[in-house]
């Protein structure tokens, strides 16, 4: 029996931890060259990524990340798309899209000035 990850896991996860329609302020997604639309997602202002530069020394970096269900997009998110996060009042640039094998992706973001 196949698991419907979007319905059974990702949707409920987003409804508990996500920002979006339930709060009244939606995250706005601005695809490069297309009309913007509202989405839901799980925002983390300081996601920590560990990079092993040297086996004896690791380097930690933090950056904003938006976890999203890929099924909510009109087209797959791409680098250079933009996202407005109402809880921070900031616009972010999608720097990288990291999909997993279950329909979820991390949008690695950069703050736009």
C-alpha positions in Angstrom: 0.0 0.0 0.0 1.4 3.4 -1.0 1.3 6.3 1.4 -0.1 9.5 0.1 2.5 11.7 1.8 0.9 15.0 0.7 -2.5 14.0 2.3 -1.4 12.0 5.3 1.8 13.7 6.4 2.6 17.0 4.6 -0.8 18.6 4.6 -1.4 18.1 8.4 2.2 19.2 9.2 1.6 22.4 7.2 -1.7 23.0 9.0 -0.1 22.8 12.4 3.3 24.5 11.8 2.7 26.6 8.7 2.0 30.2 8.1 -0.8 31.1 5.7 -4.5 31.3 5.3 -5.4 30.3 8.9 -3.6 33.4 10.3 -5.3 35.7 7.8 -2.0 36.8 6.3 -0.9 34.6 3.5 2.7 34.0 2.3 2.9 35.4 -1.2 4.8 33.6 -3.9 6.1 35.6 -6.8 7.3 33.3 -9.6 9.8 34.9 -11.9 7.9 36.3 -14.9 4.4 35.2 -13.7 1.6 36.5 -11.5 1.9 36.1 -7.7 -0.3 33.9 -5.6 -0.9 32.9 -2.0 0.7 29.8 -0.6 1.2 28.1 2.8 4.5 27.0 4.2 6.7 26.4 7.3 9.1 29.3 7.7 12.3 29.1 9.7 14.3 32.4 10.0 17.5 30.7 11.1 17.8 27.2 9.5 21.2 25.7 10.4 23.0 23.9 7.7 26.2 22.0 8.6 28.9 21.9 6.0 31.9 19.6 6.6 34.7 21.6 5.1 37.3 19.6 6.9 36.6 16.3 8.8 38.1 17.8 11.9 36.3 21.2 11.7 32.6 21.7 10.7 31.2 25.1 9.7 27.7 26.1 10.5 25.7 28.7 8.6 22.2 29.9 9.1 19.7 31.2 6.5 16.0 31.7 6.2 14.2 28.6 4.8 10.6 28.0 3.7 9.4 24.4 3.8 6.6 23.9 1.2 4.4 21.2 -0.3 5.3 21.0 -4.0 1.7 20.2 -4.9 0.6 23.8 -4.0 2.6 25.4 -6.8 1.3 26.2 -10.3 4.8 25.4 -11.6 7.9 24.1 -9.7 9.6 26.9 -7.7 12.9 28.0 -9.1 15.9 30.1 -8.1 15.1 33.8 -8.5 11.5 33.4 -7.6 10.5 35.6 -4.6 8.5 35.0 -1.4 6.9 37.5 1.0 6.7 36.3 4.6 4.1 38.3 6.5 5.3 37.4 10.0 8.7 39.1 9.2 7.5 41.7 6.8 10.3 40.8 4.5 10.6 39.8 0.8 13.0 36.9 0.2 14.8 35.6 -3.0 14.7 31.9 -3.6 18.4 30.9 -3.9 18.0 27.2 -4.1 15.2 24.6 -4.2 15.8 21.3 -2.3 13.1 18.8 -3.0 12.8 15.5 -1.1 11.3 12.3 -2.4 8.0 12.8 -0.7 6.6 16.0 -2.2 8.2 18.5 0.2 10.9 21.0 -0.6 13.1 23.5 1.3 13.3 26.9 -0.4 16.6 28.2 0.6 16.1 32.0 0.9 18.1 35.2 0.9 16.7 38.4 2.4 16.1 41.1 -0.2 17.2 44.6 0.7 
